């Protein structure tokens, strides 16, 4: 909260022998502005006690102490601190807000981003005291604060994370350290967009698109969602981009570097995560599921729930494509390990994020689509997947046309049959879950009626699955 500093002067009456009175007589005895500046600079730069004298003079002196402090804001943070509090005490929130904005934006290597965000917050709070006349200023400050909190602070934390990662190449770590220093000062949305794309931080590009009115959200959103999972090859966590002396991440983690090679910390960090996060050594089939659920959960708080960036068709087709791709690679890795006599990879864990049992390949339909912002019922999900299955040739061609080049040449190229069989298995999992839910609640008449009402939908979907699998079988 914005409040008055302890010890703030309250009375115009100053004892004749007090230090304040002595300085006041000195200022009155000489009308040369240069001398006034020397005296006031001395008070500003010295001890806390002498700064209290300056604060008292600001309230009661005949000298232009207010003008002196305004002229020193850019070179001395304390001048601004004294001034904005003075303006608030004298019921001038607009002036206080203006000074606080100056403090947030001034060049000062000793003032970090967190302190600047604090000044912006105080500036907005001060402007709110002047409503409705300060509405325009309030909106401008709210926008600046949104950019700083929702974009710049997470970008800064990503730079700190990368700079501390011993596996990263010296090129990327050096670039991250340089950006980390420059990001201590407030940056505009365009500059932050350039940093996010340079380091393939496309989960942050999504937030930028959500905030910006100058971008085409749908076009940017589709590309950004794809790049979160399958980023350009020049990405700090991508295969071939890590330090040559570090151990290459177990394949197929390199398929999804931002999710599975980047340390497993939140995707929208505003504060340092403390201890350096470790990367799991043993490969499990549930890894993509766990990290994607965390990503969607984090993005649901970072993006507006009504944002067009939550394009359910774009996101679901992408997630199922990646799900199918991941399982193909895991199966191939396991088969190779068995053939070579090595121990096969560990089986899927019983527990995943949120404490629920592994959902196999059905996790997108059974977890992602059932949480915010989608909130699909199982009947909604089966209808949606029925349409996805029907339209595989169209959306698969479009999606594969947008994928980045794979310099490792290890990423499988999925066929329509591969994806169709995968979706059919997902749909069967949704039907099985619906039957299990109905069985568990058979004593509930309302649930039984709902299940009976939706069962024709499931029957139609099962017929679609049989027809599509028959086509696949014929092709083979």
C-alpha positions in Angstrom: 0.0 0.0 0.0 1.1 3.6 -0.6 1.7 5.3 2.7 3.5 8.1 4.4 7.1 7.4 5.5 7.7 7.1 9.3 9.0 10.3 10.8 7.5 12.6 8.1 7.3 16.2 9.3 3.9 17.3 10.3 4.3 20.9 11.5 5.5 24.1 9.9 6.9 25.2 13.2 10.7 24.5 13.4 12.8 25.2 16.5 15.2 28.0 15.9 18.3 26.0 16.9 17.3 22.8 15.0 19.5 21.6 12.1 16.6 22.3 9.7 16.4 26.0 10.9 20.2 26.3 10.5 20.1 25.1 6.9 17.1 27.2 6.1 18.9 30.4 7.3 21.9 29.4 5.2 19.7 29.0 2.1 18.0 32.4 2.8 21.3 34.2 3.3 22.4 33.3 -0.3 20.1 33.5 -3.3 22.5 32.0 -5.7 20.9 28.8 -7.2 24.3 27.1 -7.5 25.0 27.4 -3.8 21.5 26.0 -3.0 22.3 23.1 -5.3 25.5 22.4 -3.5 23.9 22.5 0.0 20.9 20.3 -1.0 23.2 17.8 -2.9 25.2 17.4 0.3 22.1 16.6 2.2 20.8 14.2 -0.4 24.1 12.3 -0.6 24.9 12.0 3.1 23.4 10.2 6.1 19.8 9.3 6.8 19.6 12.0 9.4 20.7 14.6 6.9 18.2 13.3 4.4 15.5 13.8 7.0 16.6 17.5 7.1 16.1 17.6 3.3 12.6 16.1 3.7 11.7 18.7 6.3 12.9 21.5 4.0 10.8 20.1 1.2 7.8 20.7 3.4 8.7 24.1 4.8 11.6 25.8 3.1 11.4 29.0 1.1 14.0 27.5 -1.3 12.8 25.6 -4.3 13.5 22.2 -2.9 10.8 20.6 -5.0 12.4 21.9 -8.2 15.8 20.7 -7.0 14.6 17.2 -6.4 12.8 17.1 -9.8 16.2 17.9 -11.4 17.9 15.1 -9.6 15.5 12.2 -10.2 17.5 10.8 -13.2 20.8 10.8 -11.2 19.5 10.0 -7.7 16.8 7.6 -6.9 16.3 9.0 -3.4 15.2 12.4 -4.9 12.3 10.6 -6.6 11.5 8.7 -3.4 11.2 11.9 -1.4 9.2 13.6 -4.1 6.5 11.0 -4.8 5.8 10.7 -1.1 5.6 14.5 -0.7 3.1 14.7 -3.6 0.9 12.0 -2.0 0.9 13.8 1.3 -0.3 16.9 -0.5 -3.0 15.1 -2.3 -1.4 15.2 -5.8 -1.6 11.6 -6.9 -1.0 12.5 -10.6 2.4 14.1 -9.8 3.3 11.2 -7.5 2.4 8.7 -10.3 4.5 10.6 -12.8 7.5 10.5 -10.5 7.1 6.8 -9.8 7.0 6.1 -13.6 10.2 8.1 -13.9 11.8 5.9 -11.2 10.7 2.8 -13.0 12.1 3.9 -16.4 15.3 5.7 -15.4 18.7 4.2 -16.2 20.2 2.8 -13.0 22.4 -0.3 -12.9 21.6 -0.7 -9.2 17.9 -0.9 -9.8 16.8 -4.3 -10.9 13.6 -5.4 -12.7 11.8 -6.4 -9.6 12.2 -2.9 -8.1 11.1 -1.3 -11.3 7.9 -3.5 -11.4 7.3 -2.3 -7.8 7.5 1.3 -8.9 5.1 0.6 -11.7 2.7 -0.9 -9.3 2.9 2.1 -7.0 2.5 4.4 -10.0 -0.7 2.6 -11.0 -2.0 2.7 -7.4 -1.3 6.4 -7.2 -3.0 7.1 -10.5 -6.1 5.2 -9.2 -6.5 7.8 -6.5 -7.1 10.4 -9.2 -9.9 8.5 -11.0 -11.9 9.2 -13.1 -9.7 12.0 -14.4 -6.6 9.8 -14.5 -8.2 6.9 -16.4 -6.0 7.3 -19.5 -2.9 7.3 -17.3 -4.2 4.3 -15.3 -4.7 2.3 -18.5 -1.3 3.1 -19.8 0.4 2.1 -16.5 -1.7 -1.1 -16.3 -0.5 -2.0 -19.8 3.2 -1.4 -18.9 2.8 -3.4 -15.7 1.1 -6.3 -17.6 4.0 -6.4 -20.0 6.6 -6.4 -17.2 4.9 -9.0 -15.1 3.5 -11.4 -17.7 6.3 -11.2 -20.3 9.5 -9.5 -19.1 9.9 -11.3 -15.7 9.4 -14.7 -17.3 11.8 -13.9 -20.1 14.4 -12.8 -17.5 13.9 -16.0 -15.5 14.4 -18.0 -18.7 17.7 -16.2 -19.3 18.9 -17.0 -15.7 17.9 -20.6 -16.1 19.8 -21.0 -19.4 22.8 -19.0 -18.1 23.1 -21.4 -15.2 22.7 -24.6 -17.3 26.0 -26.3 -17.6 24.8 -28.4 -20.5 24.1 -25.3 -22.7 26.8 -24.3 -25.2 29.0 -21.3 -24.3 27.3 -19.4 -27.2 23.9 -19.7 -25.7 25.0 -19.2 -22.1 26.9 -16.0 -23.0 23.9 -14.7 -25.0 21.6 -15.4 -22.0 23.9 -13.6 -19.6 24.0 -10.5 -21.9 20.3 -10.5 -22.3 19.9 -11.0 -18.5 21.7 -7.8 -17.8 19.8 -5.7 -20.4 16.5 -7.0 -19.1 17.0 -5.4 -15.7 15.5 -2.3 -17.3 12.0 -2.1 -18.6 11.6 -3.3 -22.2 8.9 -2.9 -24.8 6.8 -5.7 -26.3 8.7 -5.7 -29.6 12.1 -6.0 -27.9 10.8 -8.9 -25.7 9.3 -10.6 -28.8 12.8 -10.5 -30.4 14.4 -12.0 -27.3 11.7 -14.7 -27.0 12.0 -15.8 -30.7 15.8 -15.6 -30.6 15.8 -18.2 -27.7 12.8 -20.1 -29.1 10.7 -19.3 -26.0 7.5 -19.7 -27.9 5.4 -20.3 -24.8 6.2 -16.6 -24.0 5.5 -15.6 -27.6 2.0 -16.8 -27.0 1.7 -14.5 -24.0 3.0 -11.6 -26.2 0.4 -12.4 -28.8 -2.3 -12.4 -26.1 -1.2 -8.9 -25.0 -0.5 -7.3 -28.4 -3.1 -5.7 -30.6 -0.7 -5.4 -33.5 -0.3 -9.1 -34.3 -2.7 -11.5 -36.0 -3.3 -13.8 -33.0 -4.6 -16.8 -34.9 -1.7 -17.0 -37.4 1.0 -16.2 -34.7 -0.7 -18.6 -32.3 -0.7 -21.6 -34.6 3.0 -21.1 -35.4 3.8 -20.5 -31.7 2.0 -23.6 -30.5 3.8 -25.7 -33.0 7.1 -24.1 -32.1 6.6 -24.8 -28.4 6.7 -28.5 -29.1 8.8 -28.6 -32.3 11.0 -25.5 -32.3 13.4 -24.3 -35.0 16.7 -26.2 -35.0 18.6 -23.1 -33.7 17.1 -23.5 -30.2 19.3 -23.6 -27.1 18.0 -27.0 -25.9 17.7 -28.6 -29.3 19.9 -31.6 -30.4 23.3 -30.4 -31.6 23.0 -27.1 -29.7 24.2 -28.3 -26.3 27.8 -28.2 -25.2 29.9 -30.8 -26.9 31.3 -32.0 -23.6 27.8 -32.6 -22.0 25.9 -35.8 -22.3 23.3 -35.8 -25.1 19.8 -36.1 -23.7 18.2 -39.6 -24.1 16.4 -39.8 -27.3 13.6 -39.1 -28.0 13.7 -36.2 -25.5 15.4 -34.1 -28.2 12.1 -34.2 -30.2 10.6 -31.8 -27.7 13.5 -29.8 -26.3 11.6 -27.0 -24.6 9.4 -29.6 -22.7 11.9 -32.4 -22.1 15.5 -31.0 -22.3 14.9 -27.7 -20.6 15.0 -28.2 -16.8 11.6 -29.3 -15.5 10.6 -26.1 -13.8 7.4 -24.1 -14.4 6.8 -22.6 -17.9 5.8 -19.1 -16.6 8.3 -18.2 -13.9 8.2 -14.8 -12.3 10.8 -15.6 -9.6 13.9 -17.6 -9.5 13.3 -21.3 -8.8 15.9 -21.6 -6.0 18.1 -24.7 -6.3 19.3 -25.6 -9.8 16.7 -28.1 -11.2 17.8 -31.5 -12.3 16.9 -33.3 -15.5 15.5 -36.8 -15.1 17.9 -39.5 -16.2 15.5 -42.5 -16.8 13.3 -42.2 -19.8 9.6 -43.0 -19.3 6.6 -43.0 -21.7 4.7 -40.6 -19.5 7.2 -37.7 -19.7 5.5 -35.9 -22.6 2.2 -36.3 -20.8 3.5 -34.9 -17.5 5.3 -31.9 -19.0 2.4 -31.0 -21.4 -0.1 -31.1 -18.6 2.2 -28.7 -16.7 2.5 -26.5 -19.8 -1.2 -26.2 -20.4 -1.8 -25.6 -16.7 0.8 -22.8 -16.6 -0.5 -21.3 -19.8 -4.1 -21.3 -18.5 -3.0 -18.7 -15.9 -0.8 -16.8 -18.3 -3.3 -16.4 -21.2 -6.8 -14.9 -21.0 -9.3 -17.7 -20.9 -11.3 -16.1 -23.7 -8.3 -15.6 -25.9 -8.5 -16.9 -29.5 -5.1 -18.4 -28.9 -6.9 -21.3 -27.2 -7.8 -22.7 -30.6 -9.0 -26.2 -29.6 -8.6 -27.6 -33.1 -5.1 -26.3 -33.5 -4.0 -27.4 -30.0 -5.6 -30.8 -30.0 -4.4 -31.9 -33.4 -0.9 -30.7 -32.5 -1.0 -32.5 -29.2 -2.2 -35.8 -30.7 0.3 -35.6 -33.5 3.1 -35.1 -30.9 1.6 -37.8 -28.7 1.7 -40.3 -31.6 5.2 -39.2 -32.6 6.5 -39.6 -29.0 5.0 -43.1 -28.6 6.4 -44.2 -32.0 9.9 -43.1 -30.9 9.5 -44.7 -27.5 8.5 -48.0 -29.0 11.4 -47.8 -31.5 13.8 -47.0 -28.7 12.5 -49.9 -26.6 12.7 -52.3 -29.5 16.2 -51.3 -30.2 17.2 -51.8 -26.6 15.7 -55.2 -26.5 17.3 -56.2 -29.8 20.8 -55.1 -28.5 20.4 -57.0 -25.2 20.2 -53.8 -23.2 17.6 -53.3 -20.5 14.4 -51.9 -22.0 13.2 -48.5 -20.9 11.3 -48.2 -17.6 7.5 -48.8 -17.9 5.1 -45.9 -17.6 4.8 -44.6 -14.1 1.6 -45.3 -12.1 1.4 -41.7 -11.1 1.7 -38.5 -13.1 1.1 -34.8 -12.5 -1.8 -34.2 -10.2 -1.6 -37.7 -8.6 -3.8 -39.5 -11.2 -2.9 -42.8 -12.8 -1.3 -43.0 -16.2 -3.8 -42.5 -18.9 -1.8 -44.1 -21.7 -2.3 -42.5 -25.1 -5.7 -41.0 -24.1 -4.3 -38.2 -21.8 -5.1 -35.4 -24.2 -8.7 -36.2 -24.5 -9.1 -37.3 -20.9 -7.1 -34.6 -19.1 -6.2 -31.7 -21.3 -9.6 -31.2 -22.9 -11.4 -31.7 -19.6 -9.6 -28.9 -17.8 -9.7 -25.1 -18.3 -10.1 -23.4 -20.7 -11.7 -26.2 -22.7 -13.9 -28.0 -20.1 -15.1 -30.7 -22.5 -17.4 -33.5 -21.3 -16.6 -37.0 -22.5 -19.4 -36.8 -25.0 -18.0 -33.5 -26.3 -14.6 -35.1 -26.6 -15.8 -38.2 -28.5 -17.7 -35.9 -31.0 -14.6 -33.8 -31.5 -12.4 -36.8 -32.0 -14.9 -38.3 -34.4 -14.5 -35.2 -36.6 -10.7 -35.2 -36.2 -10.6 -38.8 -37.4 -12.7 -37.9 -40.4 -10.5 -35.0 -41.3 -7.1 -36.6 -40.8 -6.0 -36.1 -44.4 -6.7 -32.3 -44.3 -5.3 -31.3 -40.9 -2.3 -33.7 -41.0 -1.2 -32.3 -44.4 -1.5 -28.7 -43.1 0.3 -29.5 -39.8 3.2 -31.4 -41.4 3.6 -28.5 -43.9 4.3 -26.1 -41.0 6.9 -28.3 -39.1 10.5 -27.1 -38.9 13.3 -28.9 -40.7 14.7 -31.8 -38.7 18.5 -31.6 -39.0 18.9 -34.9 -37.0 16.7 -36.8 -39.5 15.5 -38.9 -36.5 12.0 -37.6 -36.3 9.6 -40.1 -37.8 7.2 -39.0 -40.6 3.8 -40.2 -39.6 1.3 -41.4 -42.2 -2.4 -40.9 -42.3 -2.8 -44.6 -41.2 -0.4 -44.0 -38.2 -2.4 -41.1 -37.0 -5.8 -42.7 -37.7 -5.0 -45.8 -35.7 -3.7 -43.6 -32.9 -6.9 -41.5 -32.8 -9.0 -44.6 -32.9 -7.2 -45.9 -29.8 -7.7 -42.6 -28.0 -11.4 -42.7 -28.9 -11.7 -46.2 -27.5 -10.1 -44.9 -24.3 -12.7 -42.1 -24.0 -15.5 -44.6 -24.5 -14.0 -46.9 -21.9 -13.7 -44.0 -19.4 -17.3 -43.1 -20.0 -18.4 -46.6 -19.3 -16.3 -46.7 -16.1 -17.7 -43.4 -14.9 -21.3 -44.6 -15.5 -20.6 -47.9 -13.8 -19.1 -46.1 -10.8 -22.2 -43.9 -10.5 -24.9 -46.3 -11.4 -26.8 -45.5 -8.2 -27.1 -41.9 -9.5 -30.2 -41.6 -11.6 -29.1 -38.3 -13.2 -25.8 -39.8 -14.3 -27.5 -42.9 -15.7 -29.8 -40.8 -17.7 -27.0 -38.7 -19.1 -25.0 -41.8 -20.1 -28.1 -43.3 -21.8 -28.5 -40.0 -23.7 -24.9 -39.9 -24.9 -24.5 -43.5 -25.7 -25.8 -43.1 -29.3 -23.0 -40.7 -29.9 -20.5 -43.3 -28.7 -22.1 -45.9 -30.9 -21.7 -43.6 -34.0 -18.1 -43.0 -33.1 -17.4 -46.7 -32.7 -18.9 -47.3 -36.1 -16.6 -44.6 -37.5 -13.6 -46.3 -35.9 -14.6 -49.6 -37.4 -14.9 -48.1 -40.8 -11.6 -46.2 -40.6 -9.7 -49.2 -39.3 -11.1 -51.3 -42.1 -9.7 -48.8 -44.6 -6.3 -48.9 -42.9 -6.4 -52.7 -42.9 -7.3 -52.6 -46.6 -4.4 -50.2 -47.4 -2.0 -52.6 -45.7 
